[in-house]
Amino acid sequence: MTTFSLVTAVYGVERYLDAFIESLEEQTYPHERIQIVAVDDGSTDGSLDRLRLWAAEGSFEIVVLTKENGGQASARNLGLDHATGDWITFTDPDDRLDARYFATMAAFLERHPGTDVAAAAFWMLDDATGELSNTHPLRARFNDGNILRDLSVFGDYFFGSAHAGFFRRSRLEKLGLRFDTRIRPNFEDGHFTSLYLLDLPAPKVGFVRSAHYHYRKRDDGSSTMQKSLLDPRRYTDALRYGHLDLLQRAAASGGVPRWLAGLIVYELSWYLSLHDARDGRTAAKGEVAAEFHRLLGEIVALLPQEVIDSFAWRQLKPHNRALLLHGYDAQPWHATEAVIDKVDRARRLMRLSYLYTGTAPSERLLVGGTEVRPRYAKIRDHVSHDQVRVHERLLWVPTTVSARLQLEGRDVQILPEPRRRPHPTVRPLQLQRLLDPTPSPLVPQPERTATPAEERLLETARGRRARKYADAWVLIDRIHDADDSAEHLFHHLRAHHREVNAWFVLEQGTPDWERLRRTDKDRLVAFGSEEWKLLMLNAEHLVSSHPDTAVSRPPALGFAAPTWRTTFLQHGVIKDDLSGWLNRRPLDVFVTSTPAEHASIVGDHTGYTYTDLETVMTGLPRFDRLLEAGRQVGRTRDLVLVAPTWRFWLIPPQATEHQRREGLEPGFLASEFVQRWTAFLRSPELAEACRRHGLTLGFLPHPNLQQALPLLDLPDHVQPLRFEGTDVRRLVARSALLVTDYSSMAFNAAYIDRPVLYYQFDADRVLAGDHVGGRGYFDYERDGFGPVLASHEAAVAAAVAQLDAGPEPLAPYAARTAATFPLRDGGCCERVTQAILASARPVTDAVEAGGG
């Protein structure tokens, strides 16, 4: 007798099949009672051969089927036609099962004969390390052990994962239920499982904690789920034939049950949070986005609002909850509460935030009983899949007096923290606790408890040995290299502000370390050392050109709450929308360089949370040295500098503990990026123009791409250039022409009136958000400092024409430079210094008399 049939859809997973098969062969449940139905869905690797070998040698009844590629749903349907077990499950072939998986499930089903569906517990399998962790967002469903839940009673519970579920074959046959092949690339599981349960008045789901399903998170990002964000069908077909179809069926049959609504909200929460996390890298743009929002509007209209409002299985950020609750209503809506989401004790200010949709509500702010206007305020737009449906009002007000806020003539409640679910009735913390120097939820807390050694370090940090670091300014560029704005500001402070206790941090043993220790040995601290920890524990200001977590919130100091204020000097001029990345950084001073850049950060209806309070237009500190280098070189230019930026899809993610992106993605050398740029560098016409004018052709790829230089087959006349150990300012100053694609180095060249050319062969992909950030205020055709070309021939011709015309920018581009940089006076370092000093002083003019 066959108790279980395991149906698995196999496509291109040869490298995972041995681990999958091994986990099945190790099952302690009698193998003769398990049937395996493996359906190869047109794999182009050796998956089918491996399955056939297993069928010949394995200890189960193994049915191997093959078909043309048609997707997971069609493969599972074919397998269902051959399944004979009483219970059917749909394990994915890149996952694994605990050795007692089937034995545990069989014992549970025997104890609970009324079970409709049994659900195994997900354990996350790290593809890179092989480690297992109980970290799945829905793990709390299994907190009570192996238990049968009646979803008509426990409506907050739901289940929608066919690969970790066990279904009665008799019910599947009674319903004639199959996976809907139109639902791609995801949610066919949720649709299938929900249809199975939907007409049961009291569906009973067994949550079996002791049955461990090892869910693999692929480290190469190649799984269906990981790739689905760039598949347009995720935003159209999956919603239309999956989510909406279920809700319409339920509504027509008497109403949407709570468990189904919870499943749909859970699925939608991933759409919203993944969009936020990936900074806009999504297929939901243009017509696809318009269809996504049309379908989402129909979906939320069928969802009970109280299910959305109380949803707590995973974090649903306030603006995303507002989108689902109010974003598709015809009438404007505004929150009935404002949240104190940030407190700046040094400036004695707190930031109020409230959400609204549609037209902004009328607003009155009263401080100390007097109506005032906040000097630092803005409207932030929350972009979700190419559309803005939720706005956020941000207002900085004094903490020293009471504040009242009225919207549409009515007082709104001011809360010290966002209302947390699932406990909305818990009394919020008192406002005074926020304003006192005692810990609060708005003050970053240690990520872990200090070890005894770390406790001793904390004691040392309060002792005599560390007094030299009191009120320190810690300056750092990247962890592993310098020669950017932080280093230049450091030198300015040592020369002109000796009253500032300035220190420079860098990784020991790097080329810049060896350079700096010759002149600044007494003020140079090795990153990660015990001295660095003492320095950071006493720091007043952290000043960096890179606000990555490794710099601004180092994991090595997770045992201590950060007390420093953070200044972001910037690595270049921002031209794209980086709000999704920078809003997550704790910035107290945000440096900008041009009027347009500044407005793109602080202006209304941008995506940034920053206002004129934090954001200062000073210019980059390194611009001072750049201006000096430009004057020294003058018109004697001997270099054509080719400096493309990197691509998100060609480089692995950055490590949390440091700032390096190590390794290259497979296919890097064959990529369009490499082929296009090497073809440009090999151009005979360009080489001849360089020879004719006595110019060297230099290639300086982005720091993230420097590792690829030895792998490139560059012609002999091209000089490979590196950032480490190189005075990049002088390279720019020597340039008769800078050729780039999207790099902010173009602003450096323009700052000292060097010609620029943009070669953008992949603009459709990069500017659509597949790189870093989304399209910003800067239009290369309208605002750029040189011509924008897409083809190889046109780019080469334009480069040759500029070289023949001489080393100065042509008239239209020279005028743009003058308008972009109205102030080029060598005073950037001093302006930044004064802004940092001001950031630590109380603000006395945060509000102005008179309403508005």
N, C-alpha and C positions, 0 to 999 in steps of 0.2 A: 504494500500500500504506500502510495506517495503522499506524504504530508505536505511538503513544500515544493513549489516550483520557483526557481530563480530565473527570471527573464532578464537578460542583459543586452543592451544595444551597444555594439562595438564599432567604433570608427577611429582609426588612426591612433590607437593607444598601445601599440606594441611594447613600448618601453615600460608600461605599467602592468602588463598582463601577468608577468611572472609573480609579482607581489600579490595580485588579485587571486590568481590560481592557488598560490601557496596558502593564502588565508582561508580558502575554501577547503583545501585538502587537509588542513589542520582542524576542521570542525569536529567537535566531540559527539555531535548528534549522529545517529546511524546514517551513513552515506546512502544506503539503499533506499532511504525514505526521502531523499532530496533529488529532485530532477533539475538539471541545468539546461536552459534553452538560451544559447548564445547566437545572436543574429548579427552577422557582419554586414554593416551598412555601406558596402562599397569601399572598404579601406584601401588606401594606396600603399600602405606599408606592409609589414609581415604579420599583421594581426590575424588574418584568416588562417594562415599556415600554423600559427601558434595554437589557435583554437582547435584545429584538426588534430594536431599532435596531442593535445590534451584529451580530446575525445577518444583517441586510440589508447592512451596510457592512464587516464584518470580513473578514479574509484567511484564515480557517480554515473548515473544515466545522463549522458551528455548529448544533446541535440544541437548540431551546428548547422545554421542556415545562412545563406548569403543572398543579397539583393543589391540592386543599384542604389546608390546613395539617394536617400529621400528624407533623412532626418530621424531623430531619436524616436519620435512618436510613431512613425510608420514601421520602424524596426521592432519596437515593442509590440505593436499590434500583430505583426507577423508571428512573433514569439508567443503571444497569447493564444493564437490558434493551435499551438502545439503543446501548451502547458496542460498537465494532468493532475497536479497536486491540489489538495483541498484548499491550501492557502498559497497565494502568489505574491511575490515581491519582485522589485525591479532594480536590483543593485547595479550601480554604475561600475564599469570595468576599470576605472582608474582609482577606485576606492578599495578599502579593505574591510574585513569583518573580524571581530574578536573571535577567538577559537570557540567560545561557548555561545556564540550568537544564536544559532538555531536551537540549541538545547535550552537556552534561557527562554526563548520565545515560545517553544513548545510547552514548557512547564507553565508559563503564564496562561496560555490559551486553554490548557487543560483545567487550570484553576478557575478560569473565567469563561465559561462556555458561551456567555451572551455577548462576547466581544464582536463588534462589527469591523473595526480596524485596529490593528496593533502597531504602535509606533516605537521604533528603536531610538535610543539617545545618540545624538551626534557627538563625536569626539573629533576635534580638528587635527588633521595630520599635516604637519609642516613638510612640504615637499623637499625643501632644502636640507633640513636637519633630521627628518624622520621622527621628530618629537610629537607626542600626542598631548593635547590639552583640552580640558573641559571648558571651552570658552565660547561655544555657540550662543548667539543672542537669545535663543529660546530654551536654554538649558534649565531655566526655572520651572518649566513644565514638569520636570522630573524630580523636583525637590522632595516630593513625598514618597519617593521610591516607586516600586512597581504598583500601579494603581489604575483602576478602570474609572474613567470619567464619563458621566452622562452630560453631553454638551448642552442639553436643554436646561440643565441645572447650572453647570459650570460653563457659562457662555463665554467667559473670557479666554477659555482654552480653545485651541484650534490645531489642526494638523493638515498639511498640504504637501508632504514630500513622499512621492511614490517610491523613490529609491530606498527609503528607510521604513516603508510601510508594508504591512501584510494584509491582503484583501482576500475575502472569501470568493473562491472561484464560482461557487453556486450563485452568488449575488451578481457577479460580473456577467454571468451567462443569462440570468433572469433579466437584467437591465439591457443586455446587448451592448455593454459599455466598452468603448475603446478610446484611445487617446485621439484628440482632435488634431489632425495633421496641419491645420491652418495656424495653430498657435505656435509660433516660433519667434525668437530663439529660446524663449523661456516661458514658464508658467503652465506648460502642459500638465505638469504634476499636480499643481493646485487645482486646476480645472477638473482633471480626472478624479481626484480624491473628493472634491466637493460634490460632484455629480453623484458619486457613489453614496454619499451621506445625505444628500439634500432632501430626499423624500421620506427619510426616517424621522418619525416624530420625536424620538429620543435617541439620537445617535450615540453609541457607546464606543469610546476610543480608549484603548489600553496604552498608557504611557509606561514603557518598560525600561526603567533606568539601567538595569543590569545587562541589557542587550546593547553592546557598543558598536556603533557604525562609525568607521574611521573615514571621515570626509576629507579628501585630499584638497589642499589649497596649492595649486600648481605654482611653482616659482617662476615659470616663464610666461605666465599670463595667457595660456593657450586654451583654458577650459571654455566651454560654451558660455557659462555665466560671465567669466572675465572678459570675453570678447564681445558680449552682447550689447555693451553700451554704445558701440559704434555700428550696430545693426538697426536700420530704420524700422524693421518689423517689431522690435521690442516696444516701440512707442506707438504703433498702430495696430498690427494684427494681434499682438498679445493682449492689448487692452480690449479691442473690439470683440474678438472671439473667445477671450478668456474671462477677464474681470467683468466686463459689461454683460456678457452672455449669462454668467452665473447670477448676477444681481437681477437681471430682467426675468429670468426663470423663477427665482425665488419670490420676487415681487408679484408675479402672476399667480403664484401658488399660495398666496396668503401673507407674505411678508418676508423680509430678509432676517434670518436668524442671527443672533448676536455673534455666534462663532464664525459665521461666514463673513460678516462685516469686519470682524477682527482680523481674519486672514487677509482680506482685501486691503485694509489699512496697513497691515504689516508689509505687504508687497509694495504698496505705494510709498511707504516710508523709505524703501531702498531706492526707488526712483529719485526721490528728493535728496536724500543724504549723499548718494553717490554723485549726483550732479554737483552738489556743494563741494564735495571732497575733491573731485577731479577738475575743478576750475573750468567747467564748461566743455570738456572733451566728451562730446556726445553726438549722436546722429540726429538728435531732436533739434533741428534748425530749419528755418524757412517753412516750407509746406509741411514737412514732417512734424515740426513743432506745433504748427497750427492745428493739425489733425490730432496730435497728442492732447492738446488743451481742450479741443472740442469733445473728445472722448472722456477726458478726465472730468469735465463739467457734467457729462451725463452720469458718470460713475458716482461722483460725490452727491449728486441729487438723490440717489437711491440709498445712500448710506445713512443710518441713524446718526444724527449729530452727536449724541451722547457717547457713542462708541469712539468717534474721532476724538472728542474732548477728553475722554478718560483713558485713551490708549497709552499703555506704559510698558509694552514688551521690549521696546528699544527706544532710544532717544528720538524724539520728534521735536526738532527745534521750534521755538515759538512761531517764527515766520512761516515755517512749513505747515504747522498745525493751523495757522490762520489761513493759509492758502486753501487747505482742504475744507475748512469750515466756512470761509467767507469769500474766497477768491473768485468764485464763479457766480456770486449773487449779483442781481441787477442793481441793487441798492448799495450805496457806500456803507462801510462799517468802520467803526473805530473801537479800540480796546477800552474797557472800563477800568483799566488799571495801568499805571506807569511803573516801571521797574527801575530801581537804582542798580544799574548793571556795571558801574565802574566808579571807584572812589580814588581821587588823587589827593592824598593827605598833605603832600608838600604844598600844593597849590590851594588847598582847602576848598576843593570843588568836588561835586558828585555829578554823575551823568544820569539823566532821566531818559528813558526810552519807552515809546509806545508805538503800537502797530496800527495801521489803518489800510483800507482799500478804497479805490475810487478817489473822489475828491477829498482833499485834506479837510479835517474838521476845523471849525473856528477854535482858537486857542488863546487862553489867558493864563499868564503865569504871575503868581503873586508871591513875593518874597518879603517876609516881615510885614505882611498886610498891605504892601504897596504893589500895584501892577507894574511889571517891568518887562523889558525885552532882553532875552539872553544874547550876549555878544557872540558866544560860541554855540552855534546850533546848525543843524542841517537836516535835510531829508535824504535818507538812504533808500535806494531802490534795491529790492531783492529780485534778482533775475533768476527765473526758473525755466529752463528749457526754452530760451530765446524770447521769453515774454516777462513783463513785469506786472504782477497782479497784487503784490503786497509792498507797502511802503513802511518805513520806520522813521519816526521823528526822534532826533537826538538833541538833548539840551543840557548844557553844562550850567549848574547853578551852585551858589555858595553852600557849604555845609554848616556855616556858622549861624544861620538863621533858618527858621521853618519855611518850607516852600509848599504852596498849593498850586495845583494845576487843574484848570477847567477846560473841558472839551464840549463844544456846543452848549455852553452855559452851565454845565454840570460838573461838580467836583469829581475827579477820578481818584481812586485809591492809589497811594504811592507805596509800593512794596519794596522791602530791602533786597529781595532776590526773586528770580523767576519762580512762579508757582510750580511746584514739583509734583508729578504724578507718580504713583497712584494714591497719594495722600494729600489731596487738596484741602482737607479740613485741618491739617496741622497748622498751628499758629505760626506766622512768619516771625523771624527774628526782629527784635526791636531796633528801630532806626539808630538809637544811640550806640548800639553795639557795633554798627558799621562804622560810625564816625570815631570811635575810640581806637587807640592803637593796639587793642587786643585782637587776636585772630578772628577772622570771619570768613564766610564762604567766598568773598570777593578778594581776599588776600591769598596768593598762591601758597599752598601748604606743602610741606615735604611729601615726596612721593612714597617714602618708606621710612621705617624707624632706623635711627642711626645705630651702627654697630659700636661696640666698646671702643674700637680704634677711632671711629669717627667722633664719638663723644669726647675723646681726648683731644682730637683735632679742634673741635668746637671750643674746648676750654683754652687751648693754645691761642686760638683766634681772638680770645678776649684778654690775652696776657701781653706781657711786655714785648715779647719777641715779635708780635704782629703789629706793634704800634706804628711802625713805619708805613703800614698800609692803611692807616686811618683815613677815612673819607676819600679813598683813592678813586681816581678816574682810570678805568681799565680800557685800553684801546687795543683793538684787534681787527685785522682784516679777515682773511680766511685763516683757519687754524694752521694750515701748512704753507701759506705764503703771505707776503706783505706787499709793500709798494703800492698801496691803494690809499683811499682817503683817510683811513685811520692812522696809518703811518705818517702821512703828511701833516695831519692835525697834531699828532704826537710831537713831531719836531717843532711845530709852531708853538705849542704849549711850553716846551722846554726852553725855547728861545725868548718867548714874550710873556709867559704866565708861570713863573716859577712858584707862585703861590699855590698853583694847582698840583696836587700830588699825583702826577701822571705816570702810568706804567704801560709798557707794551708787552703783549702776549703773543707767543708764536711757538710752533712745534720745534723742539730742539733737533738739531742735526740737518735741518733743511737749508737750501742755499741762502735764503734770506736770513736765517738765523746766523749763519756764519758771517754774512755781510754786516748785520746790525750789531753783533757782539763786539765788532772792532771799534764802534763808536758809541754804543749805548749799552754796554755790558751791565752797568750798574742799575739800569732801568728795564732790563729785559727779563721776562719770566717765562719759563717753559710751560706750555700748556699741559695740563694733567698732572703736574708735579705737586708735591705737598705745599711748596711756596705759592703756587697758583691757587690752590684751595684756600690758603690763608688770605691771599689777596682778594679773592672773590667774596669771602665771608666778611670782609671789611669794606667792600667797594661801595661807593656812593653812586657812581655812574658807570655803566657799561656802554662804550661807544664803539660801534662797529659798522663796517660797510656791508656786512652780510648778517641778516637777522635769523639765520637758521637755528633750529633748536639746539644743535651742538654748541653754538656760541651763546645764544640768549638764555637758554635754560639747560645747561649741560647735565646729562644724565649722571655724571660722576658726582654731582652735588645734589642729588635727589633726596639726600637725608636732611637738607637744610632749606628752609623757605627763603627764596631770593629776596633781598632787600634793596638791591640796586635799581636805579632808574635807567632806562634803555634809550639810547639815541641811535637811530638808523641813518647812517651817513649816505647810504646808497652806493652801489657799484657803478651805476650809470643813470642816465635820465630815463624815467619811466615813460613809455609810450603806449604800452598795452594795458589792458585791465588786469591788474594783479591783485584785485581786492580779495578774492577767495583765499589767496596765500597770505597777504599782509595783514588782513583783519585778524588772523589768528596769532599775530605777534604782539607782545606787550610793549608797545612803543610809546615813549613819553615825548620824544622829539623826533620828528620825521622831516628830513632835509629834502627840499626840492630846488630846482635850478632854473626853471623857465615859468613865465606866467601861465602858459597853457598846461604844463604839467601840474602846477600848483592847483589850478582850477579843477583839473580832472580828479584830484584827491579830495578837496574840501568842498567842491560845489554841490548844490542840490541835485538829486536824482542821479548821483553816481553810486557805485557799489561799495564805496569805502565808508568805514565808521569814523574816520579821522576828520577833524575840523581845524579851523585856524588856531585853536588852542595848542595842538600838538605839531601842526605842520608849519614849517618856516621856509621861506624862499631865500636861501643864502647862497646857493651855488655849492658845488662839490668841493671839498678841501683840495682834492688833487687838481682841480682846475687852476689853482694858483701856480702850481709847479708846471702844469701844461702850458700855461700862458708864458711863463718864463722860458720854457724850452722852445716854444715857437718863436720868440723874439731872438733867441740865440742862433737858431738855424737860419732865420730870415728866408730869403728866396733861394737859398742853396739847397735844393731838394734832390735826392739821389735814389729814391725808393718808390716802387709801386707796392703798396701793402694790401695783400689779399687776406681778409680776416672774417670768415663766415662764423656765425654762431652755431650752436649745437642743435640737435633735434631730440625731442622727448622720446621718440620711438626707437632711437638708435643706441641709447645709453641706459644701463640699468639704473634703478632708483638709488638715491643718495642714502648712505648709511646714517642712522640716527646719531651714533656716537662721534662721527666725524663728518667732514664735508666732501669727501671724495666720492665720485661715481666710478667704481672700478669695473673694468671689463667693457666689452662691446657686445651688442646684440648679434646673434647669428645673422649672417648675410650683410654685415656692415660694409665690407669691401665691395660687394656687388650692388649696393644700394644706389638709387638715383643721386643721392646727395654726393657720394664719393665720385661717381662717374662724371657728374656734371662739373664738379669743381676741379677734378684732375684734368678734364678736357679743356677747361678754361685756362688752367696753368700751362698746358702743353700747346696752346694756340701759337702757330708760327707767326701770325700777324702781330700778336701781342709781344712775342719775343723780339721780333724785328723792331717794333716801336721802342721797346726798352733799350735795345742796342743803339738805335739811332739817336736817342736822347741821353745815353750814358746812364741809364737807370738800372738798379737791381730789382728783380722781381722776388718779393718775399712773401712767404705763406705762414700766417699766424692763426691757426685754428683756435677756437674757444678753449679755455682751460679744461673743460670737460672732454675735449677731443685731443688734447695733447698726447695722450697715450697711443693714439693711432698714427702719429707721425712716422715712427720707424716702419710701419706696415705699408705706407703709401709709396707707390712707384713714381716719385717725382722726377722730372727731367733735371739734367745737370745744371741748367741755368736758373733753377728755382732754389732760393735759399730758405730752408725750413727754419722757423723762428719759434722760440719758446718764451712763455711768460716768466718762468723761474729764471732768476739771474739776469733778466733783461730789463732795460729802462724802456718800458713801453711808451712812455710819453715822448721820448726822443724818436722812437720809430714813427709815431704819428707826426711829429714835427718835421721829420725828414721826408714825409710822403708828398710826392707830386700828385698822387691819387690814392685814395682809400677805396677798395672794392669790398663790399660786404653784402649781406642779404637783409638781415633784420637786426643786426647787432647795434647796441647803443653806442658802439665806438664811433658811429657816424656823427654823433653829437660832439665827441671829442675832436674829431677832425674839423667839424664846422666851427667849433669854438675858437680855433686858431686859423680859420679861413683856408682850410685844405679842401680840395675838390673831392667829391664823393660820388660813387656809382653803386646802385643797388641792383644785384643780380638775384631775382626772385622767381625761380623756376617752379617752386612748389607753394606759391602764395595761397592757392585755394585751400590747401590742407593746413598750413601754418596759421593763416589769419582766420581760419574757421574755428580755431581753438584746440587743434590737435597737439600743439606744442605746449607752452606754458602761458596760462592766462588766456583772455579772450581779446577780441578786437577792442582797441581803446580809442582815444580821441585823435590819435596821430594817423593821418592819411599820407602814405608815402608819396603818392602822386601830387597831392595838394601841399603837403608840409615838408616833404623830404628835401635834402640838401644836394640832390643830384638826380639824374635820370633813373627811371625804374624800368628794367628790362627783364623779359621772361625767357627769351631764346638765347642760345649760345652765340649765334652769329651777331645778333643785335648787341649783346653785352660786350663782345670783343670789339665790334666796330665803335661803340660808344667810348670804350676805354682808350682805344687808339686815337680817336678824335680829340678827347680831352688832353691826352699827352701832347698831341701836336699843337693844341691851342695854348699850352703853357701851364704853369703850376698854380694859377689862381682860379677860383670858382667862376663860372660864367655868371653873367649879370642877374638872371632871375634867382639863382640860388644864393648869391651873395646878399641879396635883399632879404631873403628868408632868414639867413643867419643873423642879420642885424636885428630883425624883429624878434627872433627867438631868444637872443641873448642881449637884452638892452643894457646890461651892466657887466662889463668885463674889466675889472679894476684890480685884480689880485687880492681882494679882501674877503674871499670866501671863508678862509680859516678863522679869521677874527669874528665874522658874523656867526659862524657856527658856535664858536666858544661862548659868545654872549647869549646865544639862544639856550645853550645847555645850562649856563649859570641862571638864567631867568626861569628855567623850568623847575627849579628847586625852591622858588620863592612864592609866597602867597600871591594870588591874583586878586587885585582890588577892584577890577572893572569888568567882572564876569557878566554883570547885568547893567542895563541902562534904564533910566527912568522912562516911563511912558509905555502904554500897551500898544499892540499892533494886531 
